[in-house]
Amino acid sequence: MGAKIVIALPAYNAGKTLQRTLAEIPHEFREHIILVDDASTDNTVEVAKTAGLIVVVHQKNRGYGGNQKTCYREALNMGADIVVMLHPDHQYDATMIPDLVFPLMRKEADAVFGSRMLGGKPLEGGMPYWKYLANVLLTAIANIIFRRYLTEIHSGFRAYTRKYLETVHFEKNSEDFVFDTEIIAQGMANNLTFMEVAIVTRYFQEASSINFSRSIIYGFGILWVLLKFWLHKNGILKIKQFFPKSPQSQILDKDKHERIRQEEG
């Protein structure tokens, strides 16, 4: 295939759904799969090891954003040319991985996002109507601020090139769910390019999803990120989070990651 593709699974209590997720990954993309377990209380680690995955375990829960930081750093350390983020809760259809990866291999973009909105049927997978409305509203605001168009900024099914992950300061981002918006804003600030592909999602009991109160906090977090981006791009306030990563900062981030791994044992 040429490029080294690493599938990164940010996991928390995914023991019941992991095997179903893995079964959908096309065979040609199964060579390099890493699962980062965020201190699960179920058998996620055992299931992952039995499946032959590379497993990294957080001894303390670091949150969704903290989990992604480990996923990307570990994937880069493995020599990944492209990193696919796939939730192991079986909410996303892993058979769509080629659609995310091939545009990156053809150098048509620096990141490809799965979009529930492109398919035109986001509610048919079971997305609550209030989530649909919030998704549309926040994405519209983001497009105004970014001055570029995306149909969705909330998808958790994404693929990034090595260039993207080595350009942005993802280590400076939140440990929580707003990480997903921050890493988009960083790409926008550094003139990286994006594509989207249509996907569908499944909503069921075992699929991870934040509740209404957490969603409110998440929504305000997105607005705060967008405000910081606007201030930065308009030269009102320069924010280090949005600067490109220098070779020296890459070394410092790698050293920080190694210290965290050593502390966790």
C-alpha positions in Angstrom: 0.0 0.0 0.0 3.0 2.3 0.4 2.0 4.6 3.2 2.0 3.3 6.7 -1.6 3.4 8.0 -2.2 3.2 11.8 -5.7 2.8 13.1 -5.9 4.4 16.6 -8.7 3.4 18.9 -9.3 5.7 21.9 -11.0 3.3 24.3 -12.9 3.6 27.5 -15.1 0.6 28.6 -15.3 -0.7 25.1 -15.1 -4.4 26.0 -18.6 -5.2 24.7 -18.2 -3.5 21.3 -14.5 -3.8 20.4 -14.7 -7.1 18.6 -17.6 -5.8 16.4 -15.6 -2.7 15.6 -12.5 -4.7 14.6 -14.5 -7.1 12.5 -15.5 -4.2 10.2 -12.0 -2.9 9.6 -11.0 -3.9 6.0 -8.3 -6.6 6.1 -5.7 -4.5 4.3 -5.9 -1.9 7.1 -5.5 -4.4 10.0 -1.7 -4.5 10.1 -1.1 -1.6 12.5 -3.9 -1.1 15.1 -3.2 0.6 18.4 -5.7 0.8 21.3 -5.2 3.3 24.1 -7.2 2.3 27.2 -8.2 5.3 29.4 -8.3 3.4 32.7 -11.4 1.3 31.8 -13.2 -0.6 34.5 -14.3 -3.4 32.2 -12.3 -6.0 30.2 -11.3 -3.7 27.3 -7.6 -4.4 27.7 -8.0 -8.2 27.8 -10.2 -8.2 24.7 -7.7 -5.9 22.9 -4.7 -8.1 23.8 -6.5 -11.2 22.8 -7.2 -9.6 19.4 -3.5 -9.0 19.0 -3.6 -5.2 19.2 -0.9 -2.9 20.4 -2.2 -1.8 23.7 -1.3 1.3 25.8 -2.9 1.7 29.2 -3.5 4.9 31.1 -3.3 4.1 34.8 -5.5 7.2 35.5 -8.3 8.4 33.4 -7.1 11.3 31.2 -10.3 12.1 29.4 -11.2 11.8 25.7 -8.7 14.5 24.6 -5.9 13.1 26.7 -6.6 9.7 25.2 -6.3 11.1 21.7 -3.0 12.8 22.6 -1.5 9.4 23.5 -3.1 7.8 20.3 -1.4 10.3 18.0 1.9 10.4 19.8 2.1 6.6 19.8 1.1 6.3 16.2 3.8 8.9 15.2 6.4 7.0 17.2 5.4 3.9 15.2 6.2 5.7 12.0 2.7 6.4 10.8 2.2 8.3 7.6 -1.6 8.4 8.1 -3.5 8.0 11.4 -7.2 7.0 11.5 -9.1 7.8 14.6 -11.8 5.2 15.1 -14.0 4.9 18.2 -14.1 1.3 19.4 -17.7 1.6 20.5 -19.0 0.5 17.1 -20.8 3.8 16.5 -19.0 4.4 13.3 -18.8 2.1 10.3 -15.2 1.0 10.0 -15.7 -0.3 6.5 -15.5 3.4 5.5 -11.8 3.6 6.4 -10.6 3.4 2.8 -12.8 6.5 1.9 -11.0 8.5 4.6 -7.5 7.2 3.8 -7.3 7.2 0.0 -7.6 11.0 -0.4 -4.7 11.4 2.0 -2.6 8.9 0.1 -3.4 10.9 -3.1 -2.3 14.1 -1.3 -5.7 15.7 -1.9 -5.9 16.9 1.7 -4.2 16.9 5.0 -7.2 15.6 7.0 -10.4 13.8 6.0 -13.4 13.8 8.3 -16.4 11.5 8.2 -19.6 13.6 8.1 -23.0 12.5 9.2 -24.5 15.5 7.5 -23.2 14.7 4.0 -25.2 11.6 3.8 -28.4 13.6 4.3 -29.8 11.2 6.9 -28.1 12.0 10.2 -31.3 11.4 12.3 -32.0 7.9 10.8 -29.0 6.4 12.7 -30.7 7.5 15.9 -29.0 10.9 16.6 -31.2 12.8 19.1 -32.9 15.8 17.5 -31.4 18.2 20.0 -27.9 17.0 19.1 -28.7 17.4 15.5 -29.8 21.0 16.0 -26.7 21.8 18.2 -24.5 20.1 15.6 -25.9 22.3 12.7 -25.8 25.5 14.7 -22.2 25.1 16.1 -20.9 24.0 12.7 -22.5 27.0 11.0 -20.8 29.4 13.5 -17.5 27.6 13.0 -17.7 28.1 9.3 -18.3 31.8 9.7 -15.3 32.1 12.0 -13.0 29.8 10.0 -14.1 31.3 6.6 -14.0 27.8 5.2 -16.8 25.3 4.9 -17.3 22.0 6.6 -20.6 20.2 7.0 -19.7 18.9 10.5 -17.1 19.6 13.1 -18.1 17.1 15.7 -17.4 13.7 14.0 -15.2 11.3 15.9 -14.3 9.4 12.7 -11.2 11.1 11.2 -7.9 10.6 9.4 -4.9 12.8 9.6 -1.6 12.8 7.7 1.7 12.8 9.6 2.2 16.4 8.3 -1.0 17.5 10.0 -0.1 16.0 13.4 3.5 17.2 13.2 2.3 20.8 12.3 -0.3 21.4 15.1 0.3 21.6 18.8 -2.3 18.9 19.7 -0.5 18.4 23.0 -1.6 21.9 24.1 -5.3 21.0 23.6 -7.9 20.1 26.1 -8.1 16.7 27.8 -11.9 16.7 27.2 -14.2 16.5 24.2 -13.5 20.0 22.9 -10.1 18.6 21.8 -11.9 17.7 18.5 -12.7 21.3 17.8 -9.3 22.6 18.9 -7.4 20.3 16.5 -9.6 21.5 13.6 -9.0 25.2 14.6 -5.2 24.5 14.7 -5.4 23.1 11.2 -7.3 26.1 10.0 -4.9 28.5 11.6 -2.0 26.7 9.8 -3.7 26.6 6.4 -4.0 22.8 6.3 -6.6 21.3 4.0 -9.7 19.3 4.7 -12.0 16.9 2.9 -15.2 15.2 4.1 -16.8 11.9 3.2 -20.4 10.8 4.0 -20.9 8.4 6.9 -23.7 7.1 9.0 -23.6 6.5 12.8 -25.3 4.1 15.1 -26.8 5.1 18.5 -27.4 2.3 21.0 -26.9 1.6 24.6 -23.2 0.6 24.5 -22.2 3.4 22.1 -20.4 6.2 23.9 -22.2 9.5 24.0 -22.2 12.5 26.2 -25.4 13.5 28.0 -27.3 16.8 27.8 -25.5 18.6 30.6 -22.1 17.6 29.3 -23.2 18.7 25.8 -24.0 22.2 27.1 -20.5 22.4 28.6 -19.0 21.1 25.3 -21.0 23.6 23.3 -19.7 26.6 25.3 -16.2 25.1 25.0 -16.5 25.1 21.3 -17.6 28.8 21.3 -14.5 29.6 23.5 -12.2 27.9 21.0 -13.8 29.8 18.1 -13.4 33.1 19.9 -9.7 32.4 20.6 -9.2 31.4 17.0 -10.9 34.7 15.8 -8.7 36.8 18.1 -5.6 34.9 16.9 -6.3 35.2 13.2 -7.2 38.8 13.4 -3.9 39.7 15.2 -5.7 40.8 18.4 -4.2 38.2 20.6 -1.5 35.7 19.5 -2.1 32.3 21.0 0.7 29.7 21.1 -1.8 26.9 20.7 -2.4 28.0 17.1 1.2 28.5 16.0 2.9 25.8 13.9 4.9 23.3 15.9 8.7 24.0 15.7 11.2 21.1 15.5 12.2 22.0 19.1 8.7 21.8 20.4 8.2 18.4 18.7 11.2 17.2 20.8 9.7 18.7 23.9 6.3 17.1 23.3 7.9 13.8 22.7 9.9 14.0 25.9 6.7 15.0 27.8 4.9 12.0 26.4 7.7 9.7 27.5 7.7 11.1 31.0 3.9 10.5 31.3 4.3 6.9 30.1 7.1 6.3 32.6 5.0 7.8 35.4 2.1 5.5 34.5 4.4 2.5 34.5 
